[in-house]
Amino acid sequence: MALRSRVLSVTGILRFGFLTLLLALNCLALAASTTLAKPAFPEKAIAMIITFAPGGGRDTLGRGVGRALEKYLGVPVVIKNIPGAGGVIGLVRFYKSQPDGYTIALSCGPDVLTEMIRDVDYDTSKFVYVGRVQSSPSFTFVRADSPFNSVSDFKKYGKTIRYAAFRLTSGATVTNMVLAKEMGYPFEIVPGYKSVAETLVGLVRGDVEVAGSLLSAALPFVQAGDVRCISVNGYERHTLFPDVPTVGEIGFPDLGFVGTLDYWLMAPPGTPKDKIEILEAALEKAVKDPEFVAWAEKAGIDVAYLPAEETRKLALGLKESLAKYKPVILPYLQ
């Protein structure tokens, strides 16, 4: 009887041990499958470089996109402002960053123009594009009581048309430079304004005859009845100004490309394709997220997603268009 009890006891121990071993193996297999299922990228915070100081339009957009991206990447997106030299310092540092997917930057058309007119250590054709976030036409404005009803009226004026400029490389400014040259009227850039809003204040005050702006900055002046739009520097007419022609309708279709401000995300040259695909997928979800769309609408941001390859073609196409007008632009910048 005692022997039988010992045998049963040993058998029970063996069975318990086997069950324990089986349970342990199942736990290990589950842990392994969980580890394998977790994507290898990203595993840490991603830095988004903004090449201008906090508080501006690019910084505002970058922070909004960053918050939306965090939701779909599962890691923090840390904004790093690196201002200086009109954005060149930050872009050069970004260009030389490690191509590991953990550094991205928010860029736009004026960065392409800057490369063409200055000696810079970056090449926009070598960046790896993630996707477009925003696309906003610029507009040409005159005072509400101005005698000008269209750009063609500038030639009849018989005097120099003075243009208030915040950035010489903005789409609106470059568009007006080209229009003056191609249409044959005297044109003078009046620089020194500290913001786009200040250029519109100067216009209302009578310092200049014309100013260019995105709608986000100009809307308060339009709503107050202080300024009128006489040209849409974009691809199609705007719902707010249904009777105002585009630069294409005036006779310069490629200037819609120049006058539109497109913002996109990009990565340093050499960033692996698989990481770009993950960033691209997250960006598409982020900019289409209802919460982000609502925020963007309130902030006056025109959300317009484009995938990576289409964004690359857009940036390179802009570079080609700007090269055509480089001889016109350079004298103003010098």
NULUMFI-278579 format. One record per residue (C-alpha): residue in one letter; residue number from 1; z, y, x. Coordinates in Angstrom, 3 decimals, padded with zeros to 6 digits, m for minus. Layout:
N
residuo; num; zz; yy; xx
A; NUM; Z; Y; X
...
//
This chain:
334
residuo; num; zz; yy; xx
M; 1; 000.000; 000.000; 000.000
A; 2; 000.899; 002.384; 002.831
L; 3; m002.324; 001.475; 004.639
R; 4; m004.345; 002.175; 001.510
S; 5; m002.684; 005.575; 001.156
R; 6; m003.505; 006.439; 004.749
V; 7; m007.161; 005.456; 004.188
L; 8; m007.349; 007.605; 001.065
S; 9; m005.713; 010.479; 002.897
V; 10; m008.170; 010.267; 005.784
T; 11; m011.075; 010.024; 003.325
G; 12; m009.854; 013.131; 001.507
I; 13; m009.537; 015.032; 004.757
L; 14; m013.066; 014.019; 005.727
R; 15; m014.413; 015.049; 002.340
F; 16; m012.593; 018.406; 002.517
G; 17; m013.880; 018.967; 006.024
F; 18; m017.437; 018.164; 004.985
L; 19; m017.235; 020.511; 002.011
T; 20; m015.781; 023.262; 004.207
L; 21; m018.572; 022.765; 006.743
L; 22; m021.200; 022.838; 003.993
L; 23; m019.720; 026.034; 002.557
A; 24; m019.681; 027.646; 005.999
L; 25; m023.315; 026.710; 006.590
N; 26; m024.294; 028.177; 003.222
C; 27; m022.488; 031.417; 004.073
L; 28; m024.274; 031.596; 007.416
A; 29; m027.631; 030.986; 005.747
L; 30; m026.909; 033.688; 003.172
A; 31; m025.876; 036.147; 005.879
A; 32; m029.008; 035.345; 007.848
S; 33; m031.268; 035.823; 004.841
T; 34; m029.573; 039.144; 004.045
T; 35; m030.058; 040.292; 007.626
L; 36; m033.707; 039.274; 007.584
A; 37; m034.284; 041.023; 004.242
K; 38; m032.930; 044.340; 005.519
P; 39; m035.740; 046.476; 006.981
A; 40; m035.475; 047.166; 010.691
F; 41; m036.393; 050.825; 010.101
P; 42; m034.742; 053.200; 009.550
E; 43; m031.303; 052.233; 010.793
K; 44; m029.973; 055.702; 011.619
A; 45; m030.401; 059.346; 010.684
I; 46; m033.847; 060.924; 010.878
A; 47; m034.265; 064.433; 012.291
M; 48; m036.643; 066.845; 010.542
I; 49; m037.663; 069.735; 012.783
I; 50; m038.199; 073.123; 011.121
T; 51; m039.837; 075.543; 013.543
F; 52; m038.394; 078.660; 011.938
A; 53; m034.883; 079.953; 011.303
P; 54; m032.806; 078.920; 008.265
G; 55; m033.409; 080.736; 005.012
G; 56; m037.193; 081.061; 005.039
G; 57; m039.788; 079.298; 002.912
R; 58; m040.389; 076.455; 005.349
D; 59; m036.669; 075.851; 005.774
T; 60; m036.105; 075.821; 002.004
L; 61; m038.909; 073.324; 001.437
G; 62; m037.771; 071.137; 004.338
R; 63; m034.219; 070.899; 003.039
G; 64; m035.427; 070.025; m000.441
V; 65; m037.758; 067.314; 000.863
G; 66; m035.050; 066.028; 003.196
R; 67; m032.588; 065.539; 000.341
A; 68; m035.208; 063.667; m001.687
L; 69; m036.200; 061.479; 001.279
E; 70; m032.606; 060.369; 001.857
K; 71; m032.630; 058.725; m001.555
Y; 72; m035.534; 056.456; m000.630
L; 73; m034.955; 055.932; 003.092
G; 74; m031.259; 055.124; 002.742
V; 75; m030.293; 057.206; 005.791
P; 76; m029.467; 060.910; 006.308
V; 77; m032.283; 063.359; 007.038
V; 78; m030.852; 066.027; 009.328
I; 79; m032.591; 069.421; 009.456
K; 80; m032.973; 070.866; 012.961
N; 81; m034.107; 074.481; 013.087
I; 82; m035.889; 075.292; 016.367
P; 83; m037.296; 078.820; 015.943
G; 84; m039.109; 080.959; 018.483
A; 85; m042.591; 082.203; 019.459
G; 86; m043.918; 081.948; 015.917
G; 87; m043.045; 078.271; 015.627
V; 88; m044.547; 077.253; 018.972
I; 89; m041.262; 076.372; 020.714
G; 90; m040.254; 073.914; 018.007
L; 91; m043.710; 072.347; 017.755
V; 92; m043.984; 071.804; 021.507
R; 93; m040.575; 070.139; 021.589
F; 94; m041.556; 068.008; 018.608
Y; 95; m044.889; 067.084; 020.201
K; 96; m043.010; 065.685; 023.194
S; 97; m040.369; 063.843; 021.141
Q; 98; m039.898; 060.078; 021.256
P; 99; m042.482; 058.452; 018.939
D; 100; m039.920; 056.142; 017.349
G; 101; m040.109; 057.387; 013.766
Y; 102; m036.725; 059.099; 013.932
T; 103; m038.183; 062.575; 014.453
I; 104; m040.505; 064.220; 011.919
A; 105; m041.557; 067.832; 011.335
L; 106; m042.698; 070.018; 008.468
S; 107; m045.923; 071.779; 009.404
C; 108; m048.671; 073.835; 007.757
G; 109; m052.026; 075.546; 008.224
P; 110; m050.810; 078.542; 010.277
D; 111; m049.632; 076.066; 012.950
V; 112; m053.243; 074.892; 013.267
L; 113; m054.459; 078.468; 013.644
T; 114; m051.772; 079.232; 016.240
E; 115; m053.074; 076.390; 018.395
M; 116; m056.572; 077.857; 018.265
I; 117; m055.663; 081.404; 019.240
R; 118; m052.874; 080.781; 021.765
D; 119; m052.330; 078.670; 024.842
V; 120; m049.926; 076.046; 023.477
D; 121; m048.789; 072.608; 024.670
Y; 122; m049.600; 070.690; 021.510
D; 123; m052.729; 069.355; 019.832
T; 124; m052.779; 069.102; 016.039
S; 125; m055.431; 066.393; 016.173
K; 126; m052.997; 064.072; 017.990
F; 127; m050.067; 064.351; 015.606
V; 128; m049.527; 061.403; 013.249
Y; 129; m049.588; 062.622; 009.647
V; 130; m047.170; 061.225; 007.045
G; 131; m048.326; 063.045; 003.910
R; 132; m048.750; 066.402; 002.188
V; 133; m045.899; 067.880; 000.190
Q; 134; m047.095; 071.247; m001.097
S; 135; m050.378; 073.057; m001.715
S; 136; m050.292; 076.709; m002.790
P; 137; m053.157; 079.207; m003.011
S; 138; m052.585; 082.704; m001.718
F; 139; m053.581; 085.826; m003.626
T; 140; m054.850; 089.294; m002.781
F; 141; m052.947; 092.087; m004.530
V; 142; m053.433; 095.826; m005.084
R; 143; m051.187; 098.333; m006.800
A; 144; m051.221; 098.274; m010.589
D; 145; m052.768; 101.761; m010.696
S; 146; m055.274; 101.034; m007.904
P; 147; m058.959; 101.867; m008.502
F; 148; m059.929; 098.472; m007.016
N; 149; m060.796; 095.724; m009.488
S; 150; m062.369; 093.295; m007.025
V; 151; m062.786; 092.748; m003.304
S; 152; m066.354; 094.069; m003.551
D; 153; m064.919; 097.480; m004.540
F; 154; m063.504; 097.873; m001.024
K; 155; m066.979; 098.529; 000.365
K; 156; m067.545; 101.351; m002.130
Y; 157; m064.292; 103.029; m001.115
G; 158; m065.788; 104.716; 001.944
K; 159; m062.486; 104.630; 003.840
T; 160; m060.565; 102.073; 005.876
I; 161; m058.777; 099.458; 003.812
R; 162; m055.212; 099.058; 005.105
Y; 163; m053.644; 095.618; 004.738
A; 164; m049.874; 094.961; 004.989
A; 165; m049.189; 091.844; 007.076
F; 166; m046.042; 089.849; 007.726
R; 167; m047.782; 087.095; 009.728
L; 168; m051.203; 087.621; 011.260
T; 169; m051.878; 083.897; 011.012
S; 170; m051.117; 083.460; 007.290
G; 171; m053.899; 082.146; 005.070
A; 172; m054.015; 085.321; 002.993
T; 173; m054.249; 087.556; 006.054
V; 174; m056.969; 085.508; 007.750
T; 175; m058.930; 085.329; 004.491
N; 176; m058.903; 089.116; 004.182
M; 177; m059.917; 089.534; 007.828
V; 178; m062.959; 087.362; 007.237
L; 179; m063.865; 089.012; 003.928
A; 180; m063.833; 092.462; 005.555
K; 181; m066.109; 091.288; 008.361
E; 182; m068.530; 089.357; 006.153
M; 183; m068.704; 091.970; 003.370
G; 184; m068.892; 094.892; 005.777
Y; 185; m066.046; 097.279; 005.024
P; 186; m063.629; 098.892; 007.542
F; 187; m060.336; 097.035; 007.641
E; 188; m057.022; 097.676; 009.391
I; 189; m054.042; 095.364; 009.696
V; 190; m050.693; 097.148; 009.313
P; 191; m048.118; 094.800; 010.932
G; 192; m044.374; 095.039; 011.443
Y; 193; m043.111; 093.920; 008.048
K; 194; m040.129; 091.563; 008.219
S; 195; m041.062; 089.461; 005.175
V; 196; m043.829; 088.956; 002.656
A; 197; m041.695; 090.727; 000.052
E; 198; m041.581; 093.783; 002.323
T; 199; m045.389; 093.885; 002.491
L; 200; m045.475; 094.058; m001.306
V; 201; m042.873; 096.820; m001.299
G; 202; m045.126; 098.676; 001.156
L; 203; m048.061; 098.152; m001.170
V; 204; m046.178; 099.516; m004.184
R; 205; m044.955; 102.438; m002.079
G; 206; m048.544; 103.338; m001.177
D; 207; m048.370; 102.589; 002.559
V; 208; m051.435; 100.331; 002.259
E; 209; m054.237; 099.543; m000.179
V; 210; m053.867; 095.767; m000.227
A; 211; m051.506; 092.875; 000.576
G; 212; m051.732; 089.098; 000.423
S; 213; m049.048; 086.676; m000.702
L; 214; m048.176; 083.352; m002.239
L; 215; m047.147; 083.536; m005.875
S; 216; m043.518; 082.648; m005.103
A; 217; m042.984; 085.962; m003.295
A; 218; m045.267; 088.079; m005.480
L; 219; m044.185; 086.911; m008.942
P; 220; m041.339; 089.458; m009.376
F; 221; m043.784; 092.286; m008.548
V; 222; m046.383; 090.870; m010.950
Q; 223; m043.835; 090.482; m013.736
A; 224; m042.596; 094.039; m013.165
G; 225; m046.171; 095.322; m013.544
D; 226; m046.201; 096.814; m010.035
V; 227; m049.159; 094.885; m008.604
R; 228; m052.429; 093.283; m009.780
C; 229; m054.260; 090.261; m008.414
I; 230; m057.955; 090.818; m007.534
S; 231; m058.737; 087.572; m005.671
V; 232; m057.477; 083.988; m005.685
N; 233; m057.629; 082.630; m002.139
G; 234; m057.784; 079.020; m003.255
Y; 235; m060.028; 076.321; m004.685
E; 236; m059.818; 077.230; m008.367
R; 237; m058.688; 079.996; m010.705
H; 238; m054.998; 080.265; m011.470
T; 239; m053.572; 080.007; m014.975
L; 240; m051.568; 083.200; m014.471
F; 241; m054.744; 085.126; m013.557
P; 242; m057.494; 083.409; m015.590
D; 243; m059.958; 086.301; m015.234
V; 244; m059.585; 086.700; m011.460
P; 245; m062.293; 084.959; m009.379
T; 246; m061.678; 082.718; m006.394
V; 247; m063.037; 083.497; m002.937
G; 248; m065.517; 080.695; m003.554
E; 249; m066.865; 082.493; m006.620
I; 250; m067.147; 085.662; m004.556
G; 251; m069.418; 083.742; m002.195
F; 252; m067.139; 082.166; 000.429
P; 253; m066.232; 078.620; m000.675
D; 254; m064.765; 077.486; 002.651
L; 255; m062.270; 080.374; 002.595
G; 256; m060.430; 078.590; m000.209
F; 257; m059.564; 076.036; 002.436
V; 258; m058.249; 078.774; 004.745
G; 259; m056.399; 080.757; 002.077
T; 260; m054.479; 077.792; 000.683
L; 261; m051.104; 077.025; 002.230
D; 262; m050.650; 073.277; 002.634
Y; 263; m047.361; 071.862; 003.931
W; 264; m047.213; 068.341; 005.345
L; 265; m044.880; 066.004; 007.187
M; 266; m045.951; 064.574; 010.522
A; 267; m044.636; 062.499; 013.416
P; 268; m045.148; 062.771; 017.200
P; 269; m048.283; 061.258; 018.778
G; 270; m047.990; 057.508; 019.246
T; 271; m045.563; 056.805; 016.387
P; 272; m046.156; 053.171; 015.292
K; 273; m048.185; 052.602; 012.143
D; 274; m045.562; 050.374; 010.484
K; 275; m042.959; 053.134; 010.681
I; 276; m045.401; 055.724; 009.378
E; 277; m046.129; 053.472; 006.401
I; 278; m042.409; 053.308; 005.569
L; 279; m042.081; 057.090; 005.852
E; 280; m045.242; 057.604; 003.800
A; 281; m044.030; 055.333; 000.993
A; 282; m040.656; 057.100; 000.904
L; 283; m042.312; 060.530; 000.884
E; 284; m044.540; 059.636; m002.069
K; 285; m041.519; 058.495; m004.071
A; 286; m039.521; 061.547; m002.990
V; 287; m042.054; 064.211; m004.012
K; 288; m042.696; 062.450; m007.331
D; 289; m038.989; 062.057; m008.081
P; 290; m038.176; 063.972; m011.320
E; 291; m035.142; 065.609; m009.731
F; 292; m037.206; 066.904; m006.804
V; 293; m040.029; 068.058; m009.084
A; 294; m037.559; 070.016; m011.213
W; 295; m036.026; 071.598; m008.109
A; 296; m039.466; 072.509; m006.723
E; 297; m040.569; 074.115; m009.983
K; 298; m037.447; 076.259; m010.038
A; 299; m038.031; 077.230; m006.385
G; 300; m041.663; 078.196; m007.035
I; 301; m043.036; 075.340; m004.913
D; 302; m046.364; 073.748; m005.868
V; 303; m045.812; 070.037; m005.299
A; 304; m049.072; 068.310; m004.356
Y; 305; m048.707; 064.933; m002.667
L; 306; m051.453; 063.492; m000.469
P; 307; m051.189; 060.212; 001.489
A; 308; m051.226; 060.076; 005.273
E; 309; m054.942; 059.580; 005.902
E; 310; m056.001; 062.251; 003.415
T; 311; m053.516; 064.660; 004.967
R; 312; m054.932; 063.992; 008.432
K; 313; m058.440; 064.770; 007.169
L; 314; m057.139; 067.946; 005.539
A; 315; m055.509; 069.215; 008.749
L; 316; m058.540; 068.429; 010.890
G; 317; m060.882; 069.933; 008.310
L; 318; m058.839; 073.130; 008.348
K; 319; m059.068; 073.186; 012.126
E; 320; m062.847; 072.946; 011.889
S; 321; m063.073; 075.743; 009.305
L; 322; m060.849; 078.052; 011.334
A; 323; m062.944; 077.428; 014.467
K; 324; m065.922; 078.846; 012.581
Y; 325; m064.079; 082.125; 012.016
K; 326; m062.315; 082.356; 015.363
P; 327; m064.605; 085.190; 016.645
V; 328; m063.694; 087.221; 013.553
I; 329; m059.956; 086.559; 013.784
L; 330; m059.336; 087.107; 017.505
P; 331; m060.043; 090.884; 017.661
Y; 332; m057.318; 091.524; 015.069
L; 333; m054.808; 089.411; 016.951
Q; 334; m055.463; 091.154; 020.245
//
